[in-house]
Amino acid sequence: MKIGGKPYRTIWPNVDGSVEVIDQTRLPHRFETRRLATLEDAAHAIRAMIVRGAPLIGATAAYGMALALREDASDEALDRAHDLLAETRPTAINLRWALKRVCDAGRNRPREIRAEAAWREAALIADEDVETCRRIGEHGLAILRDAAAKKNGAPLNILTHCNAGWLACVDWGTALAPIYMAHDAGIPLHVWVDETRPRNQGAALTAFELGGHGVPHAIIADNAGGHLMQAGKVDLCIVGTDRVTQNGDVANKIGTYLKALAAHDNSVPFYVALPSTTIDWTLASGGLIPIEERGASEVTQMTGRLPDGSVVTIDIAAPGSPAANPGFDVTPAGLVTGFVTERGLCAASEDGLRALFPADGAVR
């Protein structure tokens, strides 16, 4: 995708052997990149949400492993790097998938070629994510075309939650990829962008993306979605996910479950876009997914830009009040209309998933 007319991925290698990422903590007020030169740099980028989104977390972790092996290619260093990166974010399954893949590429090889093998594997993971998201976009585009055909030329109103665009992946995105393709195809549409408290990934990142691509949109308070559905102003919802279990339960940014409930109550289709790497075949249902509890300051503080252009963080809560901050919730499969994957559309169920991925996700 493009920023200021220049094409970007969210992560790319530098000629000096380091990795560059877009610093998403600076958006939307500043566009800055961050150089990752060590394992510790990569771990910090994931933990501090300089990079975020399940696919991008996986790609960053893969490069983090490669950076670690350039410093020390021993089995002990491989294991230490894996464990350090695995602890950075507990909910997104892509992280552990990518780590295992790079470990498998490097282990049991001569030490002098391990780093190179890990680097190639990390680059392959990034390239594959781009193609996967492109295919998700094409399959989701079919849904948007069908929905738009029923609007008699009026804009198709789509609601999304959090950020599942190209900033959450290496390029294209998951939930936003069909929207970009529909917009580029001339389908009239409008996107309701949940602000997505407490980190405001919708207001800051999704709106930044859509605005940069010229997609009509409006930011709404998280609690406005149900009202808009009742008023007939939402034609469908589409979100991403950080983990999907065998039975089709979906873990996504906190607040997704409430939108799914409102959509179900108002007969609004609710789709989840996901790469197959987000399916956790080891967990039977969503109640087994570890839910990340993040720091209270994300709830009690907010960052914004003042009229003079300076960016500051301020307290917004009652002094001394504690805050809870679960980062994700689980949407039961029964509230999901269907999944949009790189292999096509399927029901939100184990049978639906295995119809597309019969060998327990063997594409991995």
C-alpha positions as CSV (number, residue, x, y, z in Angstrom):
1,M,0.0,0.0,0.0
2,K,1.0,3.6,-0.2
3,I,1.8,6.5,2.2
4,G,2.2,9.8,0.5
5,G,2.3,8.1,-2.9
6,K,5.2,5.9,-1.9
7,P,4.6,2.1,-1.6
8,Y,5.4,0.5,1.7
9,R,5.3,-2.8,3.5
10,T,5.1,-2.8,7.3
11,I,8.4,-4.6,7.6
12,W,11.4,-4.9,5.2
13,P,15.1,-5.8,5.4
14,N,17.8,-3.2,5.1
15,V,21.1,-3.6,3.2
16,D,23.0,-3.5,6.5
17,G,21.3,-6.7,7.7
18,S,18.9,-5.0,10.0
19,V,15.1,-4.8,9.6
20,E,12.9,-1.7,9.3
21,V,9.4,-1.4,10.6
22,I,6.8,1.4,10.6
23,D,6.4,2.6,14.2
24,Q,2.7,2.3,14.7
25,T,2.8,3.9,18.1
26,R,3.5,7.2,16.3
27,L,0.6,7.0,14.0
28,P,-1.6,8.8,12.9
29,H,0.2,12.1,13.9
30,R,3.7,11.1,12.8
31,F,5.0,8.7,10.3
32,E,8.3,7.2,11.5
33,T,10.1,4.0,11.0
34,R,12.2,2.0,13.5
35,R,15.3,0.0,12.8
36,L,15.5,-3.4,14.5
37,A,19.1,-4.7,14.7
38,T,18.9,-7.3,17.5
39,L,16.7,-9.9,19.0
40,E,15.9,-7.5,21.8
41,D,14.9,-4.9,19.4
42,A,12.4,-7.2,17.8
43,A,11.0,-8.4,21.1
44,H,10.6,-4.8,22.3
45,A,8.8,-3.8,19.0
46,I,6.3,-6.6,19.5
47,R,5.8,-6.1,23.3
48,A,5.4,-2.3,23.0
49,M,3.1,-2.6,20.0
50,I,5.5,-0.7,17.7
51,V,4.3,-3.5,15.4
52,R,0.9,-5.2,16.1
53,G,-1.6,-7.4,14.3
54,A,-1.3,-11.2,14.3
55,P,0.3,-11.6,10.9
56,L,2.8,-8.7,11.4
57,I,3.7,-10.0,14.8
58,G,4.6,-13.3,13.3
59,A,6.7,-11.8,10.6
60,T,8.6,-9.6,13.1
61,A,9.2,-12.6,15.3
62,A,10.6,-14.5,12.4
63,Y,13.0,-11.7,11.6
64,G,13.9,-11.5,15.3
65,M,14.9,-15.1,15.3
66,A,17.1,-14.5,12.2
67,L,18.7,-11.5,13.9
68,A,19.4,-13.6,17.0
69,L,21.1,-16.4,15.0
70,R,23.4,-13.9,13.4
71,E,24.8,-13.2,16.8
72,D,24.9,-16.8,18.1
73,A,23.8,-19.8,16.0
74,S,24.0,-22.3,18.9
75,D,21.1,-24.5,19.9
76,E,21.0,-22.7,23.2
77,A,20.7,-19.3,21.5
78,L,18.0,-20.6,19.3
79,D,16.0,-21.8,22.2
80,R,16.6,-18.5,24.2
81,A,15.4,-16.4,21.2
82,H,12.3,-18.6,20.8
83,D,11.3,-18.3,24.4
84,L,12.0,-14.6,24.7
85,L,9.8,-13.8,21.6
86,A,7.1,-16.3,22.5
87,E,6.5,-14.4,25.8
88,T,5.9,-11.0,24.1
89,R,2.2,-11.5,23.3
90,P,0.1,-14.4,24.5
91,T,-3.0,-14.3,22.4
92,A,-2.0,-14.1,18.7
93,I,-1.2,-17.6,17.5
94,N,0.8,-16.4,14.4
95,L,3.6,-15.6,16.8
96,R,4.2,-19.1,17.8
97,W,3.6,-20.5,14.4
98,A,6.3,-18.2,12.9
99,L,8.8,-19.0,15.6
100,K,8.3,-22.8,15.1
101,R,8.7,-22.4,11.4
102,V,12.0,-20.5,11.7
103,C,13.3,-22.9,14.4
104,D,12.5,-25.8,12.1
105,A,14.4,-24.1,9.3
106,G,17.5,-23.6,11.4
107,R,17.7,-26.5,13.7
108,N,19.8,-29.6,12.8
109,R,21.7,-27.6,10.3
110,P,25.4,-26.6,10.3
111,R,25.8,-23.6,12.5
112,E,27.5,-21.6,9.8
113,I,24.3,-21.6,7.6
114,R,21.6,-21.3,10.3
115,A,21.3,-17.6,10.3
116,E,21.1,-17.5,6.5
117,A,18.4,-20.2,6.5
118,A,16.4,-18.3,9.2
119,W,16.7,-15.1,7.2
120,R,15.4,-16.8,4.1
121,E,12.5,-18.3,6.1
122,A,11.6,-15.0,7.6
123,A,11.5,-13.3,4.2
124,L,9.4,-16.1,2.8
125,I,6.9,-15.8,5.7
126,A,6.6,-12.0,4.9
127,D,6.1,-12.7,1.2
128,E,3.6,-15.4,1.8
129,D,1.6,-13.1,4.0
130,V,1.2,-10.6,1.2
131,E,-0.1,-13.2,-1.1
132,T,-2.4,-14.7,1.5
133,C,-3.9,-11.3,2.2
134,R,-4.4,-10.6,-1.5
135,R,-6.3,-13.8,-1.8
136,I,-8.4,-13.0,1.2
137,G,-9.2,-9.7,-0.4
138,E,-10.3,-11.4,-3.6
139,H,-12.6,-13.8,-1.8
140,G,-14.0,-11.1,0.4
141,L,-14.6,-8.9,-2.6
142,A,-17.2,-11.4,-3.9
143,I,-19.2,-10.9,-0.6
144,L,-19.1,-7.1,-1.0
145,R,-20.1,-7.3,-4.7
146,D,-23.2,-9.4,-3.8
147,A,-24.1,-7.1,-1.0
148,A,-23.6,-4.0,-3.1
149,A,-25.8,-5.4,-5.8
150,K,-28.8,-5.2,-3.4
151,K,-28.2,-1.5,-2.7
152,N,-29.4,-0.1,-6.1
153,G,-26.4,2.2,-6.4
154,A,-26.4,3.4,-2.8
155,P,-23.2,3.0,-0.9
156,L,-22.6,-0.2,0.9
157,N,-22.2,0.5,4.7
158,I,-19.5,-1.7,6.3
159,L,-18.6,-1.7,10.0
160,T,-15.2,-2.8,11.2
161,H,-13.5,-3.0,14.6
162,C,-9.9,-2.4,15.5
163,N,-7.3,-2.5,12.7
164,A,-7.2,-5.5,10.3
165,G,-5.7,-3.6,7.4
166,W,-2.2,-3.6,5.9
167,L,-0.7,-2.1,9.1
168,A,-1.7,-5.3,10.9
169,C,-0.1,-7.5,8.2
170,V,2.8,-7.2,5.8
171,D,0.6,-5.7,3.1
172,W,-3.1,-5.6,2.0
173,G,-4.5,-6.7,5.4
174,T,-7.3,-9.2,6.2
175,A,-10.6,-7.5,6.9
176,L,-9.7,-4.3,4.9
177,A,-8.3,-6.1,1.9
178,P,-11.8,-6.7,0.4
179,I,-12.7,-3.1,1.1
180,Y,-9.7,-1.8,-0.8
181,M,-10.4,-4.0,-3.7
182,A,-14.1,-3.1,-3.8
183,H,-13.2,0.6,-3.7
184,D,-10.7,0.2,-6.5
185,A,-13.3,-1.7,-8.5
186,G,-15.6,1.3,-8.3
187,I,-18.1,-0.2,-5.8
188,P,-19.6,2.7,-3.8
189,L,-19.1,2.0,-0.1
190,H,-18.7,3.7,3.3
191,V,-16.9,2.3,6.3
192,W,-17.9,2.9,9.9
193,V,-14.6,2.8,11.9
194,D,-14.9,1.9,15.5
195,E,-12.5,4.0,17.6
196,T,-11.5,0.8,19.4
197,R,-10.6,1.9,22.9
198,P,-8.4,1.7,24.7
199,R,-5.5,2.0,22.2
200,N,-7.7,3.6,19.5
201,Q,-6.4,1.4,16.7
202,G,-9.5,2.1,14.7
203,A,-9.4,5.9,15.0
204,A,-5.7,6.0,14.7
205,L,-4.7,3.3,12.3
206,T,-7.8,2.1,10.3
207,A,-8.8,5.7,9.6
208,F,-5.2,6.5,8.7
209,E,-5.2,3.7,6.2
210,L,-8.6,4.3,4.7
211,G,-8.0,8.0,4.4
212,G,-4.7,7.5,2.7
213,H,-6.4,5.2,0.1
214,G,-9.3,7.5,-0.4
215,V,-12.0,5.2,1.0
216,P,-15.0,7.1,2.4
217,H,-15.3,6.5,6.1
218,A,-16.3,7.9,9.5
219,I,-14.9,7.2,12.9
220,I,-17.5,6.3,15.5
221,A,-17.5,5.8,19.3
222,D,-17.3,2.1,20.1
223,N,-20.8,2.2,21.7
224,A,-22.4,3.6,18.5
225,G,-22.3,0.4,16.4
226,G,-25.5,-1.1,17.9
227,H,-27.4,2.1,17.3
228,L,-26.3,2.3,13.7
229,M,-27.4,-1.3,13.1
230,Q,-30.8,-0.7,14.6
231,A,-31.2,2.3,12.3
232,G,-30.4,0.2,9.2
233,K,-27.2,2.0,8.5
234,V,-24.9,-1.1,8.6
235,D,-25.1,-3.6,5.8
236,L,-22.4,-6.0,7.0
237,C,-19.5,-6.2,9.5
238,I,-16.1,-7.6,8.8
239,V,-13.3,-7.9,11.3
240,G,-10.0,-9.7,11.7
241,T,-8.8,-12.1,14.3
242,D,-5.8,-13.1,16.4
243,R,-6.8,-16.7,16.9
244,V,-9.5,-19.1,15.8
245,T,-10.1,-22.4,17.6
246,Q,-11.1,-25.7,16.1
247,N,-14.8,-25.1,16.6
248,G,-14.7,-21.6,15.0
249,D,-14.6,-19.4,18.1
250,V,-12.8,-16.1,17.4
251,A,-10.5,-14.1,19.6
252,N,-10.1,-10.5,18.5
253,K,-9.6,-7.1,19.9
254,I,-11.8,-6.4,23.0
255,G,-15.2,-5.2,21.9
256,T,-15.6,-7.5,18.9
257,Y,-18.0,-9.8,20.9
258,L,-20.4,-6.9,21.6
259,K,-20.5,-6.0,17.9
260,A,-21.2,-9.6,17.0
261,L,-24.1,-9.6,19.5
262,A,-25.5,-6.4,18.1
263,A,-25.1,-7.7,14.5
264,H,-26.9,-11.0,15.4
265,D,-29.8,-9.1,17.1
266,N,-30.2,-7.0,14.0
267,S,-29.7,-9.6,11.4
268,V,-26.5,-7.9,10.1
269,P,-24.0,-10.4,8.5
270,F,-20.8,-10.6,10.6
271,Y,-17.8,-11.9,8.8
272,V,-14.3,-12.7,10.1
273,A,-11.3,-12.5,7.7
274,L,-8.3,-14.7,8.6
275,P,-5.3,-16.4,7.2
276,S,-5.0,-20.1,7.9
277,T,-2.0,-19.4,10.1
278,T,-4.4,-17.9,12.6
279,I,-6.3,-21.2,13.1
280,D,-5.2,-22.9,16.3
281,W,-5.9,-26.6,15.7
282,T,-4.7,-27.5,19.2
283,L,-7.6,-25.7,21.1
284,A,-11.1,-27.1,21.0
285,S,-12.9,-23.8,21.8
286,G,-12.4,-20.2,22.6
287,G,-12.6,-20.5,26.4
288,L,-9.1,-22.0,26.3
289,I,-7.5,-19.0,24.6
290,P,-5.2,-17.1,26.9
291,I,-6.4,-13.5,27.0
292,E,-3.7,-10.8,27.3
293,E,-4.1,-8.4,30.2
294,R,-2.4,-5.2,29.3
295,G,-1.3,-2.2,31.4
296,A,-3.8,0.0,33.2
297,S,-2.3,3.2,31.7
298,E,-3.8,2.3,28.3
299,V,-7.2,2.8,29.9
300,T,-6.4,5.8,32.2
301,Q,-4.3,7.8,29.7
302,M,-4.7,8.9,26.1
303,T,-2.3,10.4,23.6
304,G,-3.2,13.1,21.1
305,R,-1.9,16.1,19.2
306,L,-2.3,19.7,20.5
307,P,-3.1,22.7,18.3
308,D,0.6,23.6,18.2
309,G,1.4,20.2,16.7
310,S,3.0,18.6,19.8
311,V,2.0,15.1,20.7
312,V,1.3,14.5,24.4
313,T,-0.1,11.8,26.7
314,I,-2.6,13.0,29.3
315,D,-4.5,11.4,32.2
316,I,-8.2,11.0,31.6
317,A,-9.4,8.9,34.6
318,A,-10.1,9.7,38.2
319,P,-6.8,9.9,40.0
320,G,-6.0,6.7,41.9
321,S,-8.7,4.6,40.3
322,P,-7.5,1.2,39.2
323,A,-8.3,-0.1,35.7
324,A,-8.6,-3.5,34.1
325,N,-7.5,-3.9,30.5
326,P,-8.2,-7.3,28.8
327,G,-6.8,-6.9,25.3
328,F,-9.2,-9.4,23.6
329,D,-12.5,-11.1,23.9
330,V,-13.9,-14.3,22.3
331,T,-16.8,-14.3,19.9
332,P,-18.6,-17.6,19.7
333,A,-18.8,-19.3,16.3
334,G,-22.6,-19.2,16.4
335,L,-22.4,-15.4,16.0
336,V,-20.2,-15.5,13.0
337,T,-21.8,-15.5,9.5
338,G,-18.7,-17.0,7.9
339,F,-15.0,-17.0,7.5
340,V,-13.0,-15.4,4.7
341,T,-9.7,-17.2,4.1
342,E,-7.1,-17.4,1.5
343,R,-8.7,-20.6,0.2
344,G,-12.2,-19.2,0.1
345,L,-15.3,-18.8,2.2
346,C,-16.5,-21.3,4.8
347,A,-18.8,-21.7,7.7
348,A,-17.6,-20.7,11.2
349,S,-17.3,-24.3,12.4
350,E,-14.9,-27.2,12.6
351,D,-16.5,-28.8,9.6
352,G,-16.3,-25.5,7.7
353,L,-12.6,-25.0,8.5
354,R,-11.6,-28.6,7.7
355,A,-13.5,-28.4,4.4
356,L,-10.9,-25.8,3.3
357,F,-8.0,-27.1,5.4
358,P,-8.5,-30.9,5.7
359,A,-5.0,-31.8,7.0
360,D,-5.1,-29.7,10.2
361,G,-3.8,-26.6,8.4
362,A,-1.1,-28.5,6.4
363,V,-0.5,-25.4,4.3
364,R,1.7,-24.3,7.2
